[in-house]
């Protein structure tokens, strides 16, 4: 009876260790966001301002003219904040502008949602006057690896027409100095796109998850307000929580002690 009880307790301890070790920390995890801002006004934009929701932060960011090539990536601006910043504003380099109906691509290393309020995240004139700007409206929150909560924070319905998820991308998503290009293995996502797309009204959310594996990325294509937008989120391979590692070490110490006592009794 005593032997059976000890065996049960050892198995329970081992299961707790393995369960905890399988958990990863996502609160405060850094990842790369890629979105576009459309100049919906009548004048040229020569500056861009960005703001995060809640207490989220930017850590590095870059702006590029569209279409983006290896030569034009980061040609508008490239900046960073060591400890993070809730908002930023950058002038475009040289005499570069984003003309009416043209787009700017923003790539940023963040830990939360980008504001979709176009009085906060917006193109501006050289003097800082806001230019009428259209954003896709979808915001992203990392809930797991990889598990994304996608919310329509815009003012119009968003119709998602495709998801492209990839695992084991070769590039580090946290290296903002080069244009991140998903090149991993395509995998199915948890959401089936029906004919006509997935419709999200303002305020509605959807969870999208897929298989785990190294650096991961999710490309979302959708229409909003009559325009097509493509967003990319990419996350590095997860690292186990330090507390999990410590707990596993403690569990192994306990299990080793139990095994040693069993051997001594024999």
C-alpha positions as CSV (number, residue, x, y, z in Angstrom):
1,X,0.0,0.0,0.0
2,X,2.8,2.4,1.0
3,X,4.7,1.6,-2.2
4,X,1.7,2.2,-4.3
5,X,1.0,5.5,-2.6
6,X,4.6,6.6,-3.2
7,X,4.4,5.6,-6.8
8,X,1.2,7.7,-7.3
9,X,2.8,10.7,-5.6
10,X,5.9,10.5,-7.8
11,X,3.8,10.3,-10.9
12,X,1.7,13.3,-9.8
13,X,4.9,15.3,-9.1
14,X,6.3,14.4,-12.5
15,X,3.1,15.4,-14.3
16,X,3.1,18.8,-12.6
17,X,6.7,19.3,-13.6
18,X,6.0,18.4,-17.3
19,X,2.9,20.5,-17.4
20,X,4.6,23.6,-16.0
21,X,7.6,23.2,-18.2
22,X,5.3,23.1,-21.3
23,X,4.0,26.6,-20.4
24,X,5.6,29.7,-22.0
25,X,5.4,33.3,-21.0
26,X,3.5,35.5,-23.4
27,X,2.7,38.5,-21.3
28,X,5.2,41.1,-22.4
29,X,6.6,38.9,-25.2
30,X,8.1,40.9,-28.1
31,X,7.0,40.3,-31.7
32,X,7.0,42.0,-35.1
33,X,4.0,43.7,-36.5
34,X,3.7,44.8,-40.1
35,X,0.8,47.0,-41.3
36,X,0.2,49.6,-44.0
37,X,-1.2,53.2,-43.7
38,X,-3.0,54.6,-46.7
39,X,-2.9,58.3,-47.5
40,X,-6.6,59.0,-48.0
41,X,-6.2,62.7,-48.2
42,X,-5.4,65.2,-51.0
43,X,-1.9,66.3,-50.0
44,X,1.5,64.6,-49.6
45,X,2.5,63.1,-46.2
46,X,6.0,63.7,-45.0
47,X,5.8,62.4,-41.4
48,X,4.2,59.5,-39.5
49,X,3.0,59.2,-35.9
50,X,2.3,55.9,-34.1
51,X,0.7,55.0,-30.8
52,X,0.1,51.8,-28.9
53,X,-3.1,50.8,-27.0
54,X,-3.2,50.5,-23.2
55,X,0.3,50.2,-21.7
56,X,1.8,48.5,-24.7
57,X,5.1,49.7,-26.2
58,X,7.1,50.1,-29.3
59,X,10.8,49.0,-29.1
60,X,11.9,49.6,-32.6
61,X,10.1,50.7,-35.8
62,X,10.7,51.5,-39.4
63,X,8.7,53.0,-42.3
64,X,9.0,52.2,-45.9
65,X,7.4,53.3,-49.2
66,X,5.2,50.7,-50.9
67,X,6.0,48.4,-52.7
68,X,8.8,47.5,-50.4
69,X,12.1,46.1,-51.8
70,X,15.4,45.4,-50.3
71,X,16.5,48.8,-51.4
72,X,13.5,50.7,-50.1
73,X,13.0,48.9,-46.8
74,X,13.3,51.6,-44.0
75,X,13.8,54.4,-46.5
76,X,11.4,56.7,-44.7
77,X,12.6,56.3,-41.2
78,X,14.1,53.8,-38.8
79,X,14.2,54.3,-35.0
80,X,14.2,52.6,-31.6
81,X,13.7,53.2,-27.9
82,X,15.8,50.9,-25.6
83,X,13.2,50.8,-22.8
84,X,10.2,51.1,-25.1
85,X,7.9,54.0,-25.9
86,X,4.1,54.3,-26.0
87,X,4.2,56.6,-29.0
88,X,6.6,58.1,-31.6
89,X,6.6,60.5,-34.5
90,X,9.2,60.5,-37.3
91,X,9.9,62.8,-40.2
92,X,10.5,61.1,-43.6
93,X,14.1,61.1,-44.8
94,X,15.2,63.6,-47.4
95,X,12.4,64.8,-49.7
96,X,10.5,61.5,-49.6
97,X,6.7,61.7,-49.3
98,X,3.7,59.4,-49.4
99,X,1.4,60.8,-52.1
100,X,-2.5,60.6,-52.0
101,X,-3.7,57.0,-52.4
102,X,-0.2,55.7,-51.8
103,X,0.8,53.7,-48.8
104,X,3.5,53.5,-46.1
105,X,4.4,50.2,-44.5
106,X,5.2,50.2,-40.8
107,X,7.3,47.4,-39.3
108,X,7.6,47.5,-35.5
109,X,8.8,45.4,-32.6
110,X,6.0,45.6,-30.1
111,X,4.5,43.9,-27.1
112,X,0.8,44.7,-27.6
113,X,-1.8,46.3,-29.8
114,X,-1.2,49.2,-32.2
115,X,-3.9,51.9,-31.9
116,X,-6.2,51.9,-34.9
117,X,-7.5,55.4,-34.0
118,X,-6.3,57.6,-36.9
119,X,-6.0,60.6,-34.7
120,X,-3.2,58.6,-32.9
121,X,-1.7,56.5,-35.6
122,X,-1.6,58.7,-38.7
123,X,0.3,60.2,-41.6
124,X,1.1,63.9,-41.2
125,X,2.4,66.8,-43.2
126,X,6.0,68.1,-42.7
127,X,4.6,70.6,-40.2
128,X,2.8,67.9,-38.2
129,X,-0.7,68.5,-39.5
130,X,-2.7,65.2,-39.6
131,X,-3.3,63.8,-43.1
132,X,-6.5,61.8,-43.6
133,X,-5.3,58.3,-43.1
134,X,-6.9,54.9,-43.5
135,X,-5.7,51.9,-41.5
136,X,-7.0,48.4,-41.9
137,X,-8.5,48.4,-38.5
138,X,-7.4,44.9,-37.3
139,X,-5.3,44.7,-34.1
140,X,-3.4,41.7,-32.8
141,X,-2.8,40.3,-29.4
142,X,-0.5,37.4,-28.7
143,X,-2.2,34.8,-26.5
144,X,0.0,31.8,-27.0
145,X,2.5,30.2,-29.4
146,X,1.1,30.6,-31.8
147,X,-2.3,31.9,-30.9
148,X,-3.5,35.3,-32.0
149,X,-6.5,37.3,-30.9
150,X,-7.6,39.5,-33.9
151,X,-9.9,42.3,-33.1
152,X,-11.6,44.8,-35.5
153,X,-10.7,48.1,-33.8
154,X,-11.7,50.0,-36.9
155,X,-14.9,51.9,-37.8
156,X,-16.0,49.6,-40.6
157,X,-16.6,45.9,-41.2
158,X,-13.5,43.9,-42.0
159,X,-13.8,40.9,-44.3
160,X,-10.9,38.4,-43.9
161,X,-10.2,36.6,-47.1
162,X,-7.1,34.6,-46.3
163,X,-4.7,33.5,-43.6
164,X,-1.2,32.2,-44.4
165,X,0.5,30.7,-41.3
166,X,4.2,29.5,-41.4
167,X,6.4,27.8,-38.9
168,X,10.2,27.5,-38.7
169,X,10.9,30.8,-40.6
170,X,14.6,31.2,-41.0
171,X,14.8,34.9,-40.1
172,X,14.6,36.4,-36.6
173,X,11.4,38.4,-36.4
174,X,13.0,40.7,-33.8
175,X,15.7,41.9,-36.2
176,X,14.0,45.0,-37.4
177,X,17.1,46.1,-39.5
178,X,16.1,43.8,-42.4
179,X,12.8,43.2,-44.0
180,X,11.3,40.0,-42.5
181,X,10.3,37.6,-45.2
182,X,8.3,34.5,-44.1
183,X,10.0,31.4,-45.7
184,X,9.0,28.6,-43.4
185,X,6.6,25.7,-43.8
186,X,2.9,26.6,-44.4
187,X,0.5,25.0,-41.9
188,X,-3.3,25.1,-41.6
189,X,-4.9,27.5,-39.1
190,X,-7.8,26.9,-36.7
191,X,-10.2,29.1,-38.6
192,X,-11.8,28.0,-41.9
193,X,-12.4,30.8,-44.4
194,X,-15.9,30.3,-45.8
195,X,-17.0,31.6,-49.2
196,X,-17.3,35.4,-48.8
197,X,-14.7,35.5,-46.1
198,X,-14.8,35.9,-42.3
199,X,-16.8,39.1,-41.4
200,X,-15.8,41.0,-38.4
201,X,-17.9,44.0,-37.3
202,X,-16.3,46.8,-35.3
203,X,-15.5,45.4,-31.8
204,X,-15.7,41.7,-32.8
205,X,-12.7,39.3,-32.3
206,X,-11.6,36.0,-33.6
207,X,-8.9,33.6,-32.3
208,X,-6.4,32.1,-34.8
209,X,-4.0,29.4,-33.8
210,X,-1.8,26.9,-35.6
211,X,1.0,24.4,-35.1
212,X,4.0,25.4,-33.0
213,X,7.5,25.4,-34.5
214,X,10.4,27.8,-34.1
215,X,9.9,31.3,-35.6
216,X,6.3,31.7,-36.7
217,X,4.3,34.1,-38.8
218,X,0.7,34.8,-39.7
219,X,-0.2,36.8,-42.8
220,X,-3.8,38.2,-42.9
221,X,-5.4,39.6,-46.0
222,X,-8.7,41.5,-45.7
223,X,-10.9,44.3,-47.0
224,X,-12.1,47.2,-45.0
225,X,-13.8,50.4,-46.2
226,X,-13.4,49.3,-49.8
227,X,-9.6,48.8,-49.7
228,X,-7.5,45.7,-49.4
229,X,-5.0,45.4,-46.5
230,X,-2.4,42.8,-45.6
231,X,-1.0,42.5,-42.1
232,X,1.8,40.4,-40.8
233,X,2.6,39.2,-37.3
234,X,5.7,37.2,-36.6
235,X,7.0,35.8,-33.3
236,X,10.3,34.2,-32.3
237,X,10.6,30.7,-30.9
238,X,9.3,30.8,-27.3
239,X,11.5,30.6,-24.3
240,X,10.3,28.7,-21.1
241,X,9.6,30.9,-18.1
242,X,12.4,31.1,-15.6
243,X,10.0,30.0,-12.9
244,X,9.2,26.9,-14.9
245,X,12.8,26.0,-15.2
246,X,13.3,26.4,-11.5
247,X,10.3,24.3,-10.8
248,X,11.5,21.6,-13.1
249,X,14.8,21.6,-11.3
250,X,13.1,21.3,-7.9
251,X,10.9,18.5,-9.2
252,X,13.9,16.6,-10.5
253,X,15.7,17.0,-7.2
254,X,12.7,15.6,-5.3
255,X,12.3,12.7,-7.7
256,X,16.0,11.9,-7.5
257,X,15.8,11.9,-3.7
258,X,12.8,9.5,-3.9
259,X,14.6,7.2,-6.2
260,X,17.7,7.2,-4.0
261,X,15.7,6.2,-1.0
262,X,14.1,3.4,-2.9
263,X,17.5,2.1,-3.9
264,X,18.8,2.3,-0.3
265,X,15.9,0.3,1.0
266,X,16.6,-2.4,-1.6
